[in-house]
Amino acid sequence: MNRRALEGSEKSLGKEHPSTLNSVGNLAYLLQHRNRYKEAMLLYKRVSSGYTTTLGLDHPTTQA
């Protein structure tokens, strides 16, 4: 279900939109708690990079 929601968000809002990145982070969290660490880490890196690009380094969300 989360992957489908993510795909919909990517199509309607774009891959770098903060809401899409939030969905990516949610999926990463679920994967992490299912011990799928490599997949989760790749998604967390995508979130971090996306927030940096979209919001900038000084934004509180990027710094979190």
MDAnalysis code that builds the backbone (N, CA, C; Angstrom):
import MDAnalysis as mda
import numpy as np

u = mda.Universe.empty(192, n_residues=64, atom_resindex=np.repeat(np.arange(64), 3), trajectory=True)
u.add_TopologyAttr("name", ["N", "CA", "C"] * 64)
u.add_TopologyAttr("resid", np.arange(1, 65))
u.add_TopologyAttr("resname", ["MET", "ASN", "ARG", "ARG", "ALA", "LEU", "GLU", "GLY", "SER", "GLU", "LYS", "SER", "LEU", "GLY", "LYS", "GLU", "HIS", "PRO", "SER", "THR", "LEU", "ASN", "SER", "VAL", "GLY", "ASN", "LEU", "ALA", "TYR", "LEU", "LEU", "GLN", "HIS", "ARG", "ASN", "ARG", "TYR", "LYS", "GLU", "ALA", "MET", "LEU", "LEU", "TYR", "LYS", "ARG", "VAL", "SER", "SER", "GLY", "TYR", "THR", "THR", "THR", "LEU", "GLY", "LEU", "ASP", "HIS", "PRO", "THR", "THR", "GLN", "ALA"])
u.atoms.positions = np.array([
    [0.820, -1.189, 0.000],
    [0.000, 0.000, 0.000],
    [0.870, 1.262, 0.000],
    [1.908, 1.277, 0.807],
    [2.753, 2.466, 0.875],
    [3.455, 2.752, -0.442],
    [3.856, 1.701, -1.134],
    [4.521, 1.910, -2.429],
    [3.551, 2.509, -3.449],
    [2.300, 2.078, -3.409],
    [1.304, 2.644, -4.327],
    [1.039, 4.110, -4.015],
    [0.952, 4.424, -2.750],
    [0.753, 5.823, -2.346],
    [1.937, 6.668, -2.786],
    [3.128, 6.122, -2.653],
    [4.329, 6.836, -3.073],
    [4.315, 7.072, -4.580],
    [3.961, 6.063, -5.343],
    [3.894, 6.214, -6.799],
    [2.889, 7.291, -7.192],
    [1.748, 7.312, -6.535],
    [0.742, 8.336, -6.817],
    [1.238, 9.724, -6.487],
    [1.923, 9.852, -5.379],
    [2.479, 11.146, -4.977],
    [3.549, 11.610, -5.961],
    [4.392, 10.686, -6.399],
    [5.430, 11.036, -7.373],
    [4.816, 11.530, -8.680],
    [3.753, 10.876, -9.118],
    [3.110, 11.268, -10.376],
    [2.388, 12.605, -10.264],
    [1.695, 12.812, -9.157],
    [0.887, 14.030, -9.045],
    [1.670, 15.239, -8.536],
    [2.632, 15.021, -7.649],
    [3.350, 16.142, -7.039],
    [4.796, 16.272, -7.509],
    [5.379, 15.165, -7.924],
    [6.784, 15.157, -8.326],
    [7.649, 14.471, -7.277],
    [8.805, 13.988, -7.707],
    [9.679, 13.211, -6.831],
    [10.340, 14.033, -5.732],
    [10.459, 15.325, -5.927],
    [11.151, 16.174, -4.957],
    [10.190, 16.971, -4.067],
    [8.900, 16.800, -4.247],
    [7.924, 17.536, -3.434],
    [8.025, 17.067, -1.980],
    [7.946, 17.985, -1.021],
    [8.050, 17.597, 0.390],
    [7.066, 16.502, 0.819],
    [5.855, 16.513, 0.299],
    [4.893, 15.460, 0.658],
    [5.329, 14.103, 0.119],
    [5.891, 14.102, -1.079],
    [6.408, 12.862, -1.647],
    [7.579, 12.364, -0.811],
    [8.469, 13.270, -0.452],
    [9.627, 12.884, 0.357],
    [9.190, 12.361, 1.720],
    [8.122, 12.905, 2.259],
    [7.577, 12.391, 3.516],
    [7.095, 10.951, 3.343],
    [6.463, 10.667, 2.211],
    [6.021, 9.298, 1.925],
    [7.210, 8.355, 1.784],
    [8.270, 8.835, 1.155],
    [9.491, 8.034, 1.025],
    [10.045, 7.725, 2.418],
    [10.064, 8.726, 3.279],
    [10.537, 8.522, 4.646],
    [9.687, 7.527, 5.415],
    [8.389, 7.576, 5.212],
    [7.491, 6.617, 5.871],
    [7.777, 5.194, 5.413],
    [7.997, 5.024, 4.119],
    [8.321, 3.704, 3.589],
    [9.666, 3.234, 4.140],
    [10.640, 4.126, 4.203],
    [11.949, 3.773, 4.758],
    [11.814, 3.310, 6.206],
    [10.998, 4.004, 6.963],
    [10.768, 3.641, 8.366],
    [10.197, 2.223, 8.473],
    [9.209, 1.922, 7.634],
    [8.615, 0.583, 7.661],
    [9.626, -0.489, 7.287],
    [10.425, -0.209, 6.261],
    [11.445, -1.174, 5.849],
    [12.475, -1.388, 6.955],
    [12.863, -0.317, 7.610],
    [13.828, -0.414, 8.706],
    [13.302, -1.333, 9.804],
    [12.045, -1.186, 10.145],
    [11.465, -1.990, 11.213],
    [11.128, -3.413, 10.775],
    [11.312, -3.677, 9.500],
    [11.197, -5.054, 8.998],
    [12.582, -5.634, 8.729],
    [13.592, -4.967, 9.286],
    [14.989, -5.392, 9.163],
    [15.499, -5.396, 7.725],
    [14.955, -4.551, 6.907],
    [15.402, -4.401, 5.514],
    [16.223, -3.110, 5.442],
    [17.365, -3.161, 6.124],
    [18.164, -1.967, 6.377],
    [18.758, -1.336, 5.124],
    [19.227, -2.144, 4.196],
    [19.840, -1.580, 2.984],
    [18.823, -0.789, 2.170],
    [17.632, -1.354, 2.015],
    [16.574, -0.650, 1.286],
    [16.176, 0.630, 2.009],
    [16.048, 0.531, 3.316],
    [15.670, 1.700, 4.113],
    [16.719, 2.793, 3.998],
    [17.991, 2.435, 4.068],
    [19.057, 3.429, 4.007],
    [19.052, 4.160, 2.670],
    [18.822, 3.440, 1.590],
    [18.750, 4.090, 0.276],
    [17.624, 5.118, 0.236],
    [16.494, 4.771, 0.811],
    [15.366, 5.699, 0.821],
    [15.621, 6.882, 1.745],
    [16.234, 6.629, 2.896],
    [16.570, 7.739, 3.799],
    [17.532, 8.714, 3.123],
    [18.480, 8.185, 2.357],
    [19.415, 9.056, 1.632],
    [18.677, 9.882, 0.586],
    [17.702, 9.260, -0.070],
    [16.892, 9.994, -1.053],
    [16.131, 11.134, -0.382],
    [15.572, 10.860, 0.784],
    [14.833, 11.887, 1.525],
    [15.758, 13.038, 1.899],
    [16.901, 12.715, 2.447],
    [17.854, 13.747, 2.866],
    [18.295, 14.608, 1.689],
    [18.645, 13.966, 0.599],
    [19.071, 14.691, -0.600],
    [17.937, 15.539, -1.163],
    [16.743, 14.978, -1.190],
    [15.588, 15.700, -1.718],
    [15.236, 16.928, -0.903],
    [15.250, 16.782, 0.421],
    [14.964, 17.940, 1.275],
    [16.036, 19.011, 1.122],
    [17.286, 18.594, 0.997],
    [18.364, 19.565, 0.816],
    [18.164, 20.342, -0.475],
    [17.828, 19.631, -1.542],
    [17.612, 20.268, -2.840],
    [16.383, 21.167, -2.825],
    [15.293, 20.673, -2.283],
    [14.015, 21.377, -2.329],
    [13.900, 22.501, -1.305],
    [14.317, 22.236, -0.088],
    [14.099, 23.187, 1.002],
    [15.355, 23.953, 1.412],
    [16.511, 23.418, 1.078],
    [17.772, 24.059, 1.456],
    [18.315, 23.520, 2.770],
    [19.597, 23.731, 2.982],
    [20.271, 23.207, 4.173],
    [19.790, 23.824, 5.476],
    [19.305, 25.056, 5.430],
    [18.927, 25.758, 6.655],
    [17.495, 25.492, 7.114],
    [16.726, 24.784, 6.317],
    [15.334, 24.509, 6.684],
    [15.288, 23.489, 7.828],
    [14.402, 23.684, 8.808],
    [14.311, 22.761, 9.950],
    [14.042, 21.307, 9.551],
    [13.263, 21.089, 8.505],
    [12.984, 19.723, 8.073],
    [14.247, 19.055, 7.567],
    [15.066, 19.784, 6.842],
    [16.320, 19.239, 6.335],
    [17.257, 18.911, 7.489],
    [17.257, 19.731, 8.499],
    [18.173, 19.544, 9.621],
    [17.730, 18.451, 10.589],
    [16.477, 18.038, 10.502],
    [15.952, 17.029, 11.441],
    [16.551, 15.661, 11.208],
])
